[in-house]
Structures are given as structure tokens and as C-alpha cells.
Amino acid sequence: MLEFLRAYKNYDPAAKSLLEIFFLYPGPRALLIHRVAHFFYRIRLYFIARLVADVSRTITGIEIHPGAQIGRRLVIDHGVGCVIGETAIIGHDCVIFHGVTLGGTKFDPVKRHPTVGNNVMIGTGAKVLGPIHIGDRCKIGANAVVMKDLPPDTIIVAPRSEILQRTT
């Protein structure tokens, strides 16, 4: 728990204390409630899982499907409008801003949401769609629409989602 809160404190210079983060930031609240929903999802109590997730969405404005797999120390900054789909997988130490969608492009019961590597930053309003893989240390700019795999260390910007820089 402390590791999780410290990730926010290290990321956000406006955060004055761990108590402030715990009680007043919607991202940590959504992620903590997601852990509960994900537990119920894993033991196949799907209705309860969705109910818990719906309460979280109502309280925080952040929609995380209980089936989503989320790594350690995810920071959701100003998270209102974030949507993370059922088969999404997010690695460790990522930062997601408000309005981001990790969404699907199919309606079949298969892996249909993105897999996001470690240390990835996804900017405000970005849409990452489909069963694609975002490599470690990628940066996705605000309002970018990404529908293809990104290799590690890629920076991509809107409006045409062009690769700006790839460091190797």
C-alpha cells in the first residue's frame, strides 16, 4: 500500500502527503476498489465484480473492468473519463492521464484490448485500441489513436499518430 501511494507522491509535486493522496485522489481510490473487483472476477463471481466496479466508476469517474490486469504502481492522473477494458493488461510503473481509453475493436470473447508494457506514459485523451502490444518505456501523446503495436522506447504523437522518435 505504501509503495503504491509513494508512486503518486513521487510523480505529483502537488501532492502534499500520503493521506491526501489516499483520501482525495480518484486514481488510487479506483485502483484499490479495482483490486477488490478483480478478486471477485478471478473467483468467477462476475455480478459482484461488476457491481463493485460500477460503484467505483460512480465514485471516481474511472471505469476499470474487473477483468483487467493491472501492474504495480500505476498512476492514473486526473482520471475522469478513463476506460480500461476487460482483457487489458497494464505493466508496472505506468502513468495514464484523464480521458484515456484502452479499448477493444471486436465483440468476440477473445483478447481484444491492449497490452501495455512497463514504464509507459499515455497522454490525455489517447485511445489505444485492439489486441495490440505497447512496448516498455513508450510515450503516447495526448489524443493519439494507436491501433498498431509499438516497439519499446517509441514516442508517438497526435494528430496522425506518427512515430516521433524511437530510441534504441
C-alpha positions as CSV (number, residue, x, y, z in Angstrom):
1,M,0.0,0.0,0.0
2,L,2.7,2.5,0.9
3,E,4.7,1.6,-2.3
4,F,1.5,2.4,-4.3
5,L,0.9,5.8,-2.5
6,R,4.6,6.7,-2.8
7,A,4.4,6.2,-6.6
8,Y,1.8,9.0,-6.6
9,K,3.8,11.2,-4.3
10,N,7.0,10.8,-6.4
11,Y,5.0,11.5,-9.6
12,D,2.9,14.5,-8.4
13,P,4.7,17.5,-6.9
14,A,1.3,19.0,-5.9
15,A,0.7,16.0,-3.6
16,K,1.5,17.2,-0.1
17,S,1.0,14.0,1.9
18,L,0.2,10.3,1.6
19,L,-3.0,10.9,3.5
20,E,-4.1,13.5,0.9
21,I,-3.4,11.0,-1.9
22,F,-5.2,8.2,-0.2
23,F,-8.4,10.1,0.7
24,L,-8.6,12.7,-2.1
25,Y,-7.1,11.4,-5.3
26,P,-9.6,9.4,-7.5
27,G,-6.9,7.3,-9.2
28,P,-5.7,5.5,-6.1
29,R,-9.3,5.0,-4.9
30,A,-10.3,3.5,-8.3
31,L,-7.3,1.2,-8.3
32,L,-7.9,0.0,-4.7
33,I,-11.5,-0.7,-5.5
34,H,-10.4,-2.5,-8.7
35,R,-8.3,-4.9,-6.6
36,V,-11.5,-5.9,-4.8
37,A,-13.5,-6.2,-8.0
38,H,-10.7,-8.2,-9.7
39,F,-10.6,-10.6,-6.8
40,F,-14.3,-11.4,-7.3
41,Y,-13.8,-11.6,-11.0
42,R,-11.0,-14.2,-10.6
43,I,-13.2,-16.4,-8.4
44,R,-16.0,-16.1,-11.1
45,L,-18.4,-14.0,-9.0
46,Y,-18.9,-11.8,-12.1
47,F,-22.0,-10.0,-11.0
48,I,-20.4,-8.9,-7.7
49,A,-17.2,-7.9,-9.5
50,R,-19.2,-5.8,-11.9
51,L,-21.2,-4.3,-9.1
52,V,-18.0,-3.3,-7.2
53,A,-16.6,-1.9,-10.5
54,D,-19.8,0.1,-11.1
55,V,-19.6,1.7,-7.6
56,S,-16.0,2.6,-8.3
57,R,-16.9,4.2,-11.6
58,T,-19.7,6.2,-10.0
59,I,-17.4,7.5,-7.2
60,T,-14.3,8.2,-9.3
61,G,-15.3,8.6,-12.9
62,I,-12.7,6.0,-13.8
63,E,-14.1,2.8,-15.4
64,I,-11.9,-0.3,-15.0
65,H,-13.4,-3.6,-16.0
66,P,-12.8,-6.1,-13.2
67,G,-11.1,-8.5,-15.6
68,A,-8.3,-6.0,-16.4
69,Q,-4.9,-7.0,-15.2
70,I,-3.0,-4.0,-13.7
71,G,0.6,-4.0,-12.6
72,R,2.2,-2.3,-9.6
73,R,2.4,1.4,-9.1
74,L,0.1,2.5,-11.9
75,V,-0.6,6.2,-11.6
76,I,-3.9,7.5,-13.0
77,D,-3.6,11.2,-13.0
78,H,-6.9,13.3,-13.2
79,G,-8.5,10.1,-14.2
80,V,-12.1,11.1,-15.0
81,G,-13.1,9.5,-18.3
82,C,-10.6,6.7,-18.3
83,V,-11.8,3.4,-19.6
84,I,-9.8,0.2,-19.2
85,G,-11.3,-2.8,-20.9
86,E,-11.7,-6.4,-19.7
87,T,-8.7,-8.0,-21.4
88,A,-6.4,-5.1,-21.0
89,I,-3.1,-5.8,-19.3
90,I,-1.0,-2.9,-17.9
91,G,2.6,-3.3,-16.7
92,H,4.4,-1.8,-13.8
93,D,5.1,1.9,-13.2
94,C,2.8,3.3,-15.9
95,V,1.1,6.7,-16.0
96,I,-2.3,7.2,-17.5
97,F,-4.0,10.6,-17.8
98,H,-7.7,11.5,-18.0
99,G,-9.8,10.5,-20.9
100,V,-7.6,7.6,-21.9
101,T,-9.3,4.5,-23.4
102,L,-7.7,1.1,-23.5
103,G,-10.5,-0.4,-25.6
104,G,-11.4,-3.2,-27.9
105,T,-12.2,-3.4,-31.6
106,K,-14.1,-6.7,-31.5
107,F,-17.0,-8.2,-29.7
108,D,-15.8,-11.8,-29.7
109,P,-14.9,-13.3,-26.3
110,V,-11.1,-13.2,-27.1
111,K,-8.2,-11.0,-26.1
112,R,-9.4,-7.7,-27.6
113,H,-7.8,-5.0,-25.5
114,P,-4.2,-3.7,-25.4
115,T,-1.3,-5.0,-23.5
116,V,0.8,-2.1,-22.1
117,G,4.4,-2.7,-21.1
118,N,6.3,-1.3,-18.1
119,N,7.1,2.4,-17.7
120,V,4.6,3.6,-20.3
121,M,3.0,7.1,-20.3
122,I,-0.3,7.5,-22.1
123,G,-1.4,11.1,-22.6
124,T,-4.7,12.8,-22.1
125,G,-7.5,11.6,-24.4
126,A,-5.4,8.9,-26.1
127,K,-7.2,5.9,-27.5
128,V,-5.3,2.6,-27.6
129,L,-7.5,0.1,-29.3
130,G,-7.4,-3.6,-30.1
131,P,-5.3,-6.5,-29.0
132,I,-2.0,-4.7,-29.6
133,H,1.2,-4.5,-27.6
134,I,2.7,-1.3,-26.4
135,G,6.4,-1.8,-25.6
136,D,8.2,-0.8,-22.5
137,R,9.0,2.9,-22.0
138,C,6.8,4.1,-24.8
139,K,5.2,7.6,-24.6
140,I,1.8,8.1,-26.3
141,G,0.9,11.8,-26.7
142,A,-2.4,13.4,-26.0
143,N,-5.3,12.5,-28.3
144,A,-3.3,10.0,-30.2
145,V,-5.1,7.0,-31.7
146,V,-3.0,3.9,-31.6
147,M,-4.2,0.7,-33.3
148,K,-0.8,-1.0,-34.1
149,D,1.9,-2.4,-32.0
150,L,4.6,0.0,-30.7
151,P,8.1,-1.3,-30.1
152,P,9.9,-0.4,-26.9
153,D,11.1,3.2,-26.4
154,T,8.7,4.7,-29.0
155,I,7.3,8.2,-28.7
156,I,4.1,8.7,-30.7
157,V,2.1,12.0,-31.1
158,A,-1.3,13.1,-32.5
159,P,-2.9,14.1,-34.7
160,R,-1.8,11.5,-37.2
161,S,-0.2,9.2,-34.5
162,E,3.2,9.4,-36.2
163,I,6.2,7.9,-34.5
164,L,8.2,11.0,-33.4
165,Q,11.2,9.3,-32.0
166,R,12.5,5.8,-31.4
167,T,15.5,5.4,-29.2
168,T,17.4,2.2,-29.2
